[in-house]
Amino acid sequence: MAEHTSSSITIEAAPAEVMGVIADFDRYPEWTGEVKEAEVLAKDDRGRAEQVRLLLDAGAIKDDHTLAYTWTGENEVSWSLVKSQMLRALDGSYRLAAVQGGASTEVTYQLTVDVKIPMLGMIKRKAEKVIIDRALAGLKKRVESGADGPAAAAGDAAPADPIDPAKKL
């Protein structure tokens, strides 16, 4: 069985808010450095993505791949590779757990990658760790910045001046 890599981070927001950002694939190019395009190909009866095509540009690795998503309750989503140019497998998950009375969320990201080109196991795990750490940091920044709130949707996301809340920067 393939080894996986996982890491966790705490985000200062409720699980539903965090999952809202995770589930909004159309906006991935705005906050993930490696995803240049995201297209939802199929949705389930609740409107959640079941298949997503992602165009990835991570420097040495450029790929156009499709992932199948499985939603477990409100706080877990997992995915597996449907097709890819460079990858043999890409299986992962986000698991969310409410902490601090639900005001914060511990997000655990697990990932297993298998590339079509030969690669040493320790190099592959290091690459998985880099991918996970960047994804979690980007997710935390996106959620905590409030960039997906109503003001951002209206294009009015400038932060308020901490001294004069009525004044915008």
C-alpha positions as CSV (number, residue, x, y, z in Angstrom):
1,M,0.0,0.0,0.0
2,A,1.3,3.5,-0.9
3,E,2.5,5.7,2.0
4,H,0.7,9.0,2.5
5,T,1.7,12.3,4.0
6,S,-0.5,14.4,6.2
7,S,-0.3,17.6,8.1
8,S,-2.8,19.8,10.2
9,I,-3.3,23.5,10.8
10,T,-5.8,25.5,12.9
11,I,-7.8,28.1,11.1
12,E,-9.7,30.9,13.0
13,A,-13.1,30.2,11.5
14,A,-16.0,27.8,11.9
15,P,-15.8,24.5,9.9
16,A,-18.6,25.5,7.6
17,E,-16.7,28.6,6.5
18,V,-13.5,26.6,5.9
19,M,-15.4,23.9,3.9
20,G,-17.1,26.7,1.9
21,V,-13.6,27.8,0.7
22,I,-12.5,24.2,0.0
23,A,-15.7,23.5,-2.0
24,D,-15.4,26.6,-4.1
25,F,-13.3,25.2,-6.9
26,D,-13.9,28.0,-9.3
27,R,-11.9,30.3,-7.0
28,Y,-8.9,28.0,-6.5
29,P,-6.8,30.0,-9.0
30,E,-7.2,33.1,-6.7
31,W,-5.6,31.5,-3.7
32,T,-3.6,28.4,-4.6
33,G,-0.4,29.2,-6.3
34,E,-0.2,26.0,-8.4
35,V,-3.8,25.7,-9.7
36,K,-4.1,27.9,-12.8
37,E,-7.6,26.7,-13.9
38,A,-10.4,24.8,-12.2
39,E,-13.5,23.5,-13.9
40,V,-16.3,21.6,-12.2
41,L,-17.3,18.9,-14.6
42,A,-20.1,17.2,-12.5
43,K,-22.0,17.9,-9.4
44,D,-24.0,15.7,-7.0
45,D,-27.6,16.2,-6.1
46,R,-26.6,18.7,-3.3
47,G,-24.7,20.8,-5.8
48,R,-21.2,19.7,-4.5
49,A,-18.5,18.9,-7.1
50,E,-18.1,15.3,-8.0
51,Q,-15.5,15.7,-10.8
52,V,-13.1,18.6,-11.2
53,R,-10.6,19.3,-13.9
54,L,-7.5,21.2,-12.6
55,L,-4.7,22.7,-14.6
56,L,-1.6,22.6,-12.4
57,D,1.6,24.6,-12.9
58,A,4.0,23.8,-10.0
59,G,7.3,24.8,-11.7
60,A,8.8,21.5,-12.8
61,I,5.4,19.7,-12.8
62,K,2.7,20.9,-15.1
63,D,-0.4,18.8,-15.4
64,D,-4.0,18.8,-16.6
65,H,-5.8,16.3,-14.4
66,T,-9.3,15.3,-13.3
67,L,-10.2,14.4,-9.8
68,A,-13.3,12.6,-8.4
69,Y,-14.6,13.9,-5.1
70,T,-16.5,12.2,-2.3
71,W,-18.1,14.2,0.4
72,T,-18.6,12.5,3.8
73,G,-20.9,14.6,6.0
74,E,-20.2,18.3,6.3
75,N,-16.6,18.1,7.5
76,E,-14.8,15.7,5.2
77,V,-14.0,15.6,1.5
78,S,-11.7,13.1,-0.3
79,W,-10.6,12.8,-3.8
80,S,-8.9,10.3,-6.2
81,L,-7.4,10.7,-9.7
82,V,-9.6,10.0,-12.7
83,K,-7.1,11.0,-15.4
84,S,-3.8,12.8,-15.7
85,Q,-0.9,13.4,-18.0
86,M,1.9,13.1,-15.4
87,L,0.3,11.3,-12.4
88,R,-0.5,7.7,-11.7
89,A,-2.3,8.4,-8.5
90,L,-3.4,11.5,-6.5
91,D,-5.5,10.6,-3.5
92,G,-6.2,12.9,-0.7
93,S,-8.6,14.4,1.8
94,Y,-9.4,17.3,4.0
95,R,-10.9,16.5,7.4
96,L,-12.2,19.3,9.5
97,A,-12.8,19.3,13.3
98,A,-14.3,22.1,15.3
99,V,-12.0,23.4,18.1
100,Q,-12.4,26.2,20.7
101,G,-16.1,25.7,20.9
102,G,-16.5,25.8,17.1
103,A,-14.9,29.2,16.7
104,S,-11.8,27.6,15.0
105,T,-11.2,24.5,12.8
106,E,-8.4,22.0,12.8
107,V,-7.9,21.0,9.2
108,T,-6.0,17.8,8.4
109,Y,-4.9,17.3,4.8
110,Q,-3.7,13.9,3.7
111,L,-2.1,13.2,0.4
112,T,-0.7,10.3,-1.6
113,V,0.9,11.1,-5.0
114,D,2.4,8.7,-7.5
115,V,4.0,10.1,-10.6
116,K,4.5,8.3,-13.9
117,I,8.3,9.2,-13.9
118,P,10.5,7.3,-11.5
119,M,11.1,9.1,-8.2
120,L,12.7,8.1,-4.9
121,G,10.2,7.6,-2.1
122,M,11.8,10.1,0.2
123,I,11.8,12.8,-2.6
124,K,8.1,12.0,-3.4
125,R,7.1,12.3,0.3
126,K,9.0,15.6,0.5
127,A,7.1,16.9,-2.5
128,E,3.8,15.8,-0.9
129,K,4.8,17.6,2.3
130,V,5.5,20.8,0.3
131,I,2.2,20.5,-1.5
132,I,0.3,20.0,1.7
133,D,2.0,22.8,3.6
134,R,1.4,25.3,0.8
135,A,-2.2,24.2,0.4
136,L,-2.9,24.5,4.2
137,A,-1.1,27.9,4.4
138,G,-3.1,29.2,1.4
139,L,-6.4,27.9,2.8
140,K,-5.7,29.5,6.2
141,K,-4.8,32.9,4.6
142,R,-7.9,32.8,2.3
143,V,-10.3,31.9,5.0
144,E,-8.9,34.2,7.7
145,S,-8.7,37.1,5.3
146,G,-12.4,36.9,4.7
147,A,-11.8,37.1,1.0
148,D,-14.9,34.9,0.3
149,G,-17.3,37.1,2.2
150,P,-20.0,39.3,0.7
151,A,-17.7,42.4,0.5
152,A,-15.2,40.4,-1.6
153,A,-17.9,39.2,-3.9
154,A,-18.9,42.9,-4.5
155,G,-15.2,43.8,-5.1
156,D,-15.1,45.8,-1.9
157,A,-12.5,43.8,0.2
158,A,-10.3,46.7,1.4
159,P,-9.6,46.3,5.1
160,A,-10.8,48.9,7.5
161,D,-8.3,51.2,9.2
162,P,-7.7,49.9,12.7
163,I,-7.8,53.4,14.2
164,D,-10.8,54.7,12.3
165,P,-13.1,51.8,11.3
166,A,-15.1,54.1,9.0
167,K,-12.0,54.8,6.9
168,K,-10.8,52.3,4.3
169,L,-7.1,51.8,3.4
